[in-house]
């Protein structure tokens, strides 16, 4: 389990991790997406990202393996850490 992340399944019963992150404005949400993208590229494990006004939904799964893997969990932890670091910058 990764704190704050939900485990859900698709219609084909493959599992994924998902979490919604909230921001003060669209610029902050875009900055977060860019940071997540950079880490994903470095780790070679890319999420599905949905961006809305002041919110970002991040989903990790392994399409090749049909579900959540250790790499998905690691990426979820790294993504949460990026968000926590952003929150510290606001204090």
N, C-alpha and C positions, 0 to 999 in steps of 0.2 A: 504494500500500500504506500502511496505517496500522499502526504498531507494535502488535503484540499482538492485532490483530483478524484473524479468519479470514474468508475469502471462501468462501461456500457457495452452493449453488443449491437451489431448490425443485423439486418434481416437475414443474412447468411450465417448468423450466430458467431461471427468473429468478434473478438473483444478489442476495445480501444480505451485509452485514457483521455479524458477531456477536462478542461478547466477554463472558466471565464475570468479574465482579468479586467478590472475597471480602472479608468483613468480620468483625469480632470478635463482633458481636451483631446482633440484628434491628433495634434502634434505629438503629445506624449505617447499615444497608442502606436503611432507610426514609428517612433523612436524605439519602442519596445519590440515591435515586429522586426525592425532591422537588426537589433541585438540578438534576438532569437534566431533569425536567419543566419547570422554569422556563426553562431555556435553550432547550428544544425549542419552547416556546410563543413565546418571543421571536424565534427563528429561523424559526418556522412550518414546522418539519420534525420530526415526532413519531415516536419509536421504538416498537417493541414491547418491553415490559419484562416480564420474568418474575422474580418475587421468591420466594426460598426463605429458609430459615433461614440467615443469614450469607452469602448469595450473591445476586447480581443478574445476570441475563443481559439484555444490551441488543442489540437488532437494528435495523439501519437498512437500508431499501430505499426505492425510490420505486415505490409501487404503480401510479401513473399511467404511469410510463415503463418499468416492468417490470424494474427492476434498480438497480444502484448508480450514483449520480450524484455530481457534485462536492459537492453539498449533503450527501449521506450521508457522504462522506469528511470534510468540515468538521465535521459533527456528531460523528463518531467521535473526531476530534481533540479537540474541546471536551469531550466526555465523559471521555476519558482524562485531560485536564488537570484536570477536577473531581476525579477520583479521586486524581491525583498531589498536588493541593493538600490533600486530606483526609489523605493519608499524611504530608505535611509537618507537619500540625497535631499528629500523634501523637508526633513526635520531641521 
